């Protein structure tokens, strides 16, 4: 799973990325470094999106800034995406936010990218990798503000091997998903099943 929010019971869960609470410290440092005073937060209205609210609140408090606007969008906005995002953009402007933190999905990212340019904004934005994925990357090259992406640091050896094999940089979850599958398949290959397999996977060593 990639989320902080688990919606099913399981004897074993493999998380594909760091918990969102770990974003608090680098966010605090970023806000202080860039002398940010007013932060706007846009998240999806689901467990994963909402799990960003507390880390952002803590980061803002730690840095003496203010969280002036929080919007929880319905996930997977499609036909009414631009209208909903324009409402959000209007609120960001009216609250005079000097940093936007965004996390969401494809349709919201499409609408947000278009409307950032349409409204001629230049506010710094922190977002997930999805924001600059595919055609959005070329579109947002025209954006006047700075765009920062939440990212994980891959080991140099993993990045080198990934580049050599796939001829591109690794993306979010690549390393942890790889490690998880290796651990799982190696233990299955040893003939471990059921409770014995679960016990082995839980072994911290």
Secondary structure, 3 states (H helix, E strand, C coil): CCCCCCCCCCCCCCCCCCCHHHHHHHHHHHHHHCCCCEEEEEEECCHHHHHHHHHHHHHHHHCCCEEEEEEEECCCCCCCHHHHHHHHHHHHHHCCCCEEEECCCHHHHHHHHHHHHHCCCCCCEEECHHHHCCHHHHHHCCCCCCEEECCCCCCHHHHHHHHHHHCCCCCCCHHHHHHHHHHHHHHHHCCCCHHHHHHHHCCCC
